[in-house]
Amino acid sequence: MRHPEIEFLPAWVCGSAGIAEVGQRPRDTGEERWFVTMGHQPQALGAAAGPAFALLAKVGVRHLFYAFDEASRFMPCFPAIAPSLDVLIHDEAPLHEEHAARLKPGARTLHRSWVANVVPGAVPFNEEPEEKIIFLGSQLGLTKHRQRQIDFLKEKFKDRFLPSCDHSVAVSDRAALNRYKVGLCPEGRKFTTPAMARTHTDRPFWSGCLGLVPVSEDSQAGGRLQELHEAKLLLRYPHGDLAALAETCERALAMPNDERRRIYEHFNRHETVGTVVAEAIAAA
């Protein structure tokens, strides 16, 4: 993490068994200590989550929780940890009214989807990518809707279309994807929670960071992807419209390097986990 107003010391991972040590370790003069969790990680502590968070807060440890999968509704320990949070980044809007009321006065909240878990700029911009479309699979597997898209794109683009239908591309393997020009990211319609159905997971975000042109299905209006679409930082097409899908992929393949670089620079500057967390800490 980097921020012009903050010197970030080396981070360390404590695990559930080492949470008490977060508060006990000696601190340098002027050091402000933060405990950062994400997703539904606090629930791993079960009934001990509330007391553990309160103890850390009592000894001056501040807490940032980057929640997703609608934690205020579906993570049982949320009401217990809410009074100890200094920063809550959340994918749901609105938050559960009763549980959000337990946040302490002055707690900073930020409505944001999960973004790219990459180091900004770690993968250089590729000026001459292969004129190909990589279809990025997801945990949903091959639904009939998705198989229909794949069959259509194989027929339309032949060897310019490459489907990847695994659970997800391993983080260690993602950098190699910048050899391709376009990243087609599956829609999130089948996710069981409304917020996830709007955010399409993180694929458009790390695709943009790699220099691919992100293409995503418009499964629902609103959410973070709509803002990016309106800013021309990704391309969208109507749900189930194969003709529009083909046209959108053609536009992505034809995109000149100056527009591709604008997308790449935006995602690396603004759409990574470290940047979002650093800015939230600085504002808290």
Buried (B, 14 or more C-beta within 10 A) or exposed (E): BEBEEEEEEEEEEEEEEEBEEBBEEEEEEEEEBBBBBBBBBBBEBEEBBBEBBEBBBEEEBBBBBBBBBBBBBBBEBBBBBBBBBBBBBBBBEEBBEEBBEBBEEEBBBBBBBBBBBBBBEEBEBBEEBEEBBBBBBBEBEEBEBBEEBBEBBBEBBEEBBBBBBEEBBEEEEBBEBBBBBBBBBBBBBBBEBBBBBBBBBBBBBBBBBBBBBBBBBBBBEEBBBBEBBEEEBBBBBEBBEBEBBBEBBBBBBEBEBEBBEBBBBBBBEBBBBBBBBBBBBEEB
